[in-house]
Amino acid sequence: MSNVLVFPTSAYPLPGYTHHQGRDVIWEPWTVSAQAICLGPAERECCGSTAAPLFAAGRAQPLPGETFTATKPRRSGHREGMAVKEVQVPAWAVYRLCAFRCPDCGCVDILDIEQGYEPVDTEQPTLF
């Protein structure tokens, strides 16, 4: 149980969880994270380590043909207060997952940001 910061190296592979609910996931490199008390206990359940975990963010790629709703200025003919209109635009990748890796034992926890930071069951991923 060391209080020494361990900086990530190429020795730490990114999470092998590359698909989430039918979407491809692209992971950012590991960075040293601050202790995230609000996301769980300061002591790791799997090994008891209190070292600062490593953190990686995962971007979920859009599904084929997926769109987002955006606003666009109207060119003319608008009523007062209606200077914009809603349009559908091609979807882009969004940060949906975050991973915490214990630098001592290598245990990785993945959380779903859009589901209130619920843990993701990486053993049985769902497609829908």
N, C-alpha and C positions, 0 to 999 in steps of 0.2 A: 504494500500500500504506500505508494510513493506520491509525493506532492510535486514532483518534477514534471515540467511540461515536456511532452514528447511531440516533436514536430513530425508531421506526416512525410513519408518518403514513398518511393515507388514500391516499397516492400508491402504496402497496404493496398490490396486490390479494392477497387470500387465494388459496391454491392452487386451481386450477381442477379439481382431482381430487375429484369429489363423490360417486363411487360406488366402493366397494371390496368385492369378492367378493359382489356382490348387495345390499350394504347402503348406504344413504344415509350420507354423511359430513358432519358439521357442524363447521366449523373455528372455533377460538377466535381472537381477534385476535392479530396479531404482537406479540411482546415481544422485548426484547433478551436474547439468550442469552449465557451464559458460554461460553468456549471448551470444547468437549466433546472432549477428547483421546481418550477411550475410544471415541468413535463415529467416529473418522476422523482424518485428518491435520489439523494446525492450519492448513495452507495450502490454499486452495481449488484443486481440480484444474482448474476451468474458467478461472480468471482469475489465480490466484496470490495473491489477497487474503488478508491475515491479520486483517482486521477481524472483530469479534465478529459471528457470524451472528444473524439474527432467527429466532425460534422460534415455531411455532404447533402446538397440539395438536388432533387430530381425533377427534371422538366418532363411533363407528360406531353407527347406529341399529339396534334389533333387527329381525329379520325378522318378518313377520306370523305370529302364533301361537307365536313362540319363547318358551321358558320357561327359568328358572334353577332350580336346586335350592336350597332354603333349609331352615332348621330352624324348628320351631314347638313351643312347649311343649305337652305332653300335658295334658289337663284332669284325667283320672283313670285309674285302672286300670293305671298303669305299674309296671314292675318297678324295683327299685333300679338306678340308673345309666341308666335309659331314660326320663328325664323329657322328652325331646324326640323329635320325629318329623320325618322328611324330607317336605317338600311341594314341589310345583311352583308357582312364582309367575311372573307376567308378567315377561319380560326388560326391562331398561332399557338405555339407551345406555351404552357403555363407551369409555374412551379407548383407541384401537387404533393410531392413526397419529400420527407427529410429522413436522413439516416444518421444514427449515432453509433460509433464504433468504440469499444473499450480498447485503449492502447495496451492494456496488460494481457487480456485473454483473447481479444479479437472478436468478441461477441458483437453482432450488429443488430440493432433495433431499427425498424423502418416504421415511420408514422405517416398517416394520411392527413395532410393539412386541411383538406376540404371536408373531412369527416370529424372535425374537432380533435385532431391529433390522436385518432384511434390507432392502435398498433395494427400493422398489416400482417396477415398470416402469409408468410412467404413460402410456406410448405404447400399450401393449396390455394394458389391465386385464382381469382374469379375472372370470368370474361365479361360479365355484365354487372 
